[in-house]
Amino acid sequence: MEINETQLAMVNDQVKRLESSDNFYGKKLREAGIKEVKSVEEFLALPFSQKQDLREAYPLGLMTVPEEKIVRIHSSSGTTGTPVIIPYTKKDVDDWAEMFKRCYQMAGVTEKDRVQITPGYGLWTAGIGFQAGCERLGAMAVPMGPGNTRKQLQFMQDMKTTVLCSTSSYALLLAEEIEKEDLAQNIYLRKGIIGSERWGEKMRNRIRGELGIEIYDIYGLTEIYGPGIGISCKYECGMHYWDDYIYLEIIDPATGKNLPDGSWGEIVITTLVKEGAPLIRFRTHDISRIIPGECACGSRYPRIDTIMGRSDDMMKIKGVNVFPKQIEEILADFDQLSSEYQIRISHLDGKDTMRIYVEAVSGMVDFNKMSEAVSEAVRTRIGFTPIVKVVEIGVLPRSEKKSKRVIDERFE
């Protein structure tokens, strides 16, 4: 792990801001007697911050500036527990817009593009972040927000939008509707900037092929500005992140120890210039790795790999630890299956049961034989036998936001 002198100085500015405030992390620093960080070792001794800390700071306990400097708040999109509220200063908003502008530029978007923004507005950071970056770039924003798919398609045609910003779930829904309505000849899209949820290669290929667009992965989370802190380039070999605004580590989620570049682990982020609610060593629970070496695109900004899942989305079935990504990888081996699947976990007759529903690409597939083949593949590679049901394409629910892939009914 390396942290350069400029970044270390920025960390110390954040430490001073926090230490002098009544912020939850400032209290941690004072209790630990930390007023300055002089080396990598001292940085690694700083305590982590986690989402629960942020919840306990509700409503405005994260502020490190006088309230009159706060111009906006946002809240995470989670539906459980106490909300997390993140206050922003004017500089924070400007910095976020500048990062997002870089994202658009990395994706090859210019002021001549028309950008259709489908993520939600309001307390969620997504929609307004996409719009602010678009306006900073000078492109035309078409701020649709989520839902009303028929109107989305109408504007997509009438406005001749060239860039789609959305979740992967909604991009797929739009692609399927365009095919169903035979609208491809009226669509002018050339790029898709997609984020907010993990998505596999099979889903990428469907969206890329059905919409005929270049696809770019965008990364971010509400606690750290929002989407726009990183994006993939045209070479699709990881996401560049803006290391003059954030410092990123990869840790072993079990031990908290730093891992070398190239190793998979949990992303931990420190904000370097944020004013309203700076965070130091925030555990995101997102699983990725730092990609060593230079990118073919020539950008100086470092890269992380595609988000593979979350350290806290593990399921325990019959004593076996399972991640949704493992199931997705198995399904990807079957060309007869589409990208859409759903996992339901139940507790029946004293034992846990996993049911996997997955769509076939056509009705020509023998659903029973395919179900047996998938079930056997899961048993061989993971160690237990699920119930698999193959269904026709389009049967599983589509989402205008994020698709719910795992439904655990054991605790309902």
C-alpha positions, 0 to 999 in steps of 0.5 A: 500500500502506498499513500503519497505526500499530497494525499497524506497532507489531505488526510491530515486536513480531514483529520483536523476538520474531524478532530475539531468537530463534534462529529462521531469520527472526531470523537473517535480520533480524540479518544485515540489521541490522534491529531496527525498522521505522519506515515502509512503505518499511522494511517493504517492505525486510524479506526474504520468508519462503518454504516452503523456509525453513520446511522447513529449520527442521524440526523445531522451528526456527520456535519463538520462545518457550521450549518449555514454552510450546508446547501443540501442533504442526501440519504442512502437508498436503503430501506432498512434501519435508521436513514443515513443523511449526508450533508453537502457544502457548495464545494462538495456539490461542485467537486462531485459535479467535476468528478461526474464531468470526468466520468462523462469525458472518460466515456467519450460523451461530449457537449453535442450529446443528449443524455437521458437520465433515468435514475431517481431524483430526490434524497437519492444521489443518482439522478441529480449527480448524473444531471450536475455532471452533464450540465458541467460538461455542457451536454443536454440533460433529459432528466426523465427520472425512473418509471413511465417506460412508454414516455421514456421511449417516446422521449428517447425517439423524439429527442434523439437521445444518444446517451442512456444513464440507468441501472442495468435492470432498467437498461435491460427492461428498455432494451426488451421493450424496444425489441418488443415494439420494433423501435430499434430503427428510431433509437439513436443511442450510442452509449450507456452509463450504467451503475448502482447494482452488480451485473454479470457479463451475460447481462452486459452482452444482452444490453450491449447487443440489443441496444447496440451501444458502448457500455460504461460501468460507473461507481459510487455510493451516497456516503462518498458523494454518490455515483461518479467517483469512478468509471470504466474506459473504452477498454473495459478493464476496470474502473478508473477512480479519482485519487485526488478526491478519494483514497482507496484501499482493499482490505480482507473483510474478515481481518481488516488487514490491507491486501496487496494490489491485485487481491480481491477484498473489500473497498475502503474509502477515505475522502480527501477534500470533502467538507460537509461530511468527511469520512476516513477509512469507510468500509463500503462492503463492496468487493473488488481489487486494485488493478496494478499497472497502467491502462491502455487508455493512458489515463493516470488514474488508478483502477479497481475491477468490476464490483463482484458483490458485497461482503455482507450479501453472503447466504448460509444454506445448509451450513455452506456459505454462498454468494449470489455471484457464485450462482450467477457464474454457474448460470453463465455457463449455460448458453440456453439461459438468459441473464435473468434469475431469482433466488428464493431461500425458505425454511421448510420442514426444519431445513433450509431450501434454495430455489433458483428461478432462471429464464431460458432464451427460447421455448425450444429448451427442454426445461426439465432437463435444463433444471436438472443440469443447473441443479447438478452444477450447483451441487458439484461446485458449491456443495448442496442441491437447490431446486431449479425451475427454468421459465420462459423469458420475460416471466421473472419481474423486471425493475425500473430501479434495481432488481431484487435477485435474492429473497430470503423468506426465512426471516419474514 
